């Protein structure tokens, strides 16, 4: 992880933890690691491995890019315009109304919206 990403990761981890009203100890229990490990992540004394970054992103329902400061988009529920794009993906892929994304995770919806944006640039 690059220095800037480490700094942003540390700040984002702390903000996300605090937004849930969790202590470092509570978050550490969730990942079966020590409280000092979380404290070291938040103070930039230690960097998590890729698997831990993925687990943290999944737990807080944010993208890894957001966690590392590569994107300002957390994870959002698609708005009506984005839902239209998701429906269009079903049409492009010839799924029609069979593509039900109502229970899909937000990261899946965002990935599909990005895919739709890509498709529209090459069509």
C-alpha positions in Angstrom: 0.0 0.0 0.0 1.3 3.4 -0.9 2.0 6.1 1.7 -1.0 8.2 0.8 -3.3 5.2 0.6 -2.1 4.2 4.0 -2.9 7.6 5.5 -6.4 7.6 3.9 -7.0 4.0 4.9 -6.2 4.8 8.5 -8.5 7.8 8.6 -11.3 6.0 6.8 -11.1 3.0 9.0 -11.4 5.2 12.1 -14.3 7.1 10.6 -16.1 4.0 9.6 -15.6 2.3 13.0 -16.7 5.4 14.9 -19.8 5.8 12.6 -20.9 2.5 13.9 -20.2 3.5 17.5 -17.6 0.7 17.8 -14.5 0.6 20.0 -11.2 -0.7 18.6 -11.7 -3.7 20.7 -15.2 -4.5 19.3 -13.9 -4.2 15.8 -10.9 -6.3 16.6 -13.2 -9.1 17.9 -15.2 -9.0 14.7 -12.0 -9.8 12.8 -10.5 -12.1 15.4 -7.4 -9.9 15.8 -6.1 -7.9 18.7 -7.2 -4.4 19.6 -3.6 -3.2 19.2 -3.7 -4.4 15.6 -6.7 -2.1 14.9 -4.9 0.7 16.8 -1.8 0.2 14.6 -3.9 0.3 11.5 -5.5 3.5 12.6 -2.2 5.1 13.5 -0.4 4.0 10.3 2.1 1.9 12.3 0.9 -1.3 10.5 -0.8 -2.0 7.2 -3.3 -4.7 6.7 -2.8 -7.4 4.1 -5.0 -7.6 1.0 -7.4 -10.2 2.6 -7.9 -8.0 5.7 -8.6 -4.9 3.5 -11.2 -6.9 1.6 -12.8 -8.1 4.9 -12.9 -4.6 6.3 -14.5 -3.2 3.1 -17.1 -6.0 3.1 -17.9 -5.5 6.7 -18.5 -1.7 6.3 -20.1 -2.3 2.9 -17.7 0.1 1.1 -15.5 -0.5 -1.9 -11.8 -1.1 -1.5 -11.2 1.9 -3.6 -13.1 4.1 -1.2 -11.3 2.6 1.8 -7.9 3.3 0.2 -8.9 6.8 -1.0 -9.0 6.0 -4.7 -12.7 6.8 -5.0 -15.0 9.2 -3.1 -18.0 6.9 -3.8 -18.7 4.7 -0.8 -21.4 2.3 -1.7 -24.8 3.7 -2.5 -28.1 2.3 -3.4 -28.6 3.2 -7.1 -30.9 6.1 -7.8 -33.6 5.9 -10.5 -31.1 6.8 -13.3 -28.8 4.1 -12.2 -31.6 1.6 -11.9 -32.5 2.4 -15.5 -28.9 1.6 -16.5 -29.2 -1.7 -14.6 -32.3 -2.5 -16.5 -30.6 -1.6 -19.8 -27.8 -4.1 -19.0 -30.4 -6.8 -18.8 -31.7 -5.8 -22.2 -28.2 -5.6 -23.8 -27.3 -9.0 -22.4 -30.7 -10.3 -23.6 -32.0 -11.0 -20.1 -34.9 -8.7 -20.4 -36.9 -8.7 -17.2 -35.3 -11.9 -16.0 -32.3 -9.9 -14.5 -33.5 -9.4 -10.9 -30.9 -7.3 -9.0 -33.2 -6.3 -6.1 -31.2 -8.4 -3.7 -27.8 -7.8 -5.2 -25.2 -6.3 -3.0 -24.5 -2.6 -3.6 -21.0 -3.3 -4.9 -22.5 -5.6 -7.6 -24.9 -2.9 -8.7 -22.1 -0.4 -8.9 -19.9 -2.7 -10.9 -22.8 -3.3 -13.3 -23.4 0.4 -13.7 -19.7 0.9 -14.5 -20.0 -1.9 -17.0 -23.0 -0.3 -18.5 -21.1 3.0 -18.8 -18.3 1.1 -20.6 -20.8 -0.6 -22.9 -22.3 2.7 -23.9 -18.9 4.0 -24.9 -18.2 1.1 -27.3 -21.6 0.7 -28.9 
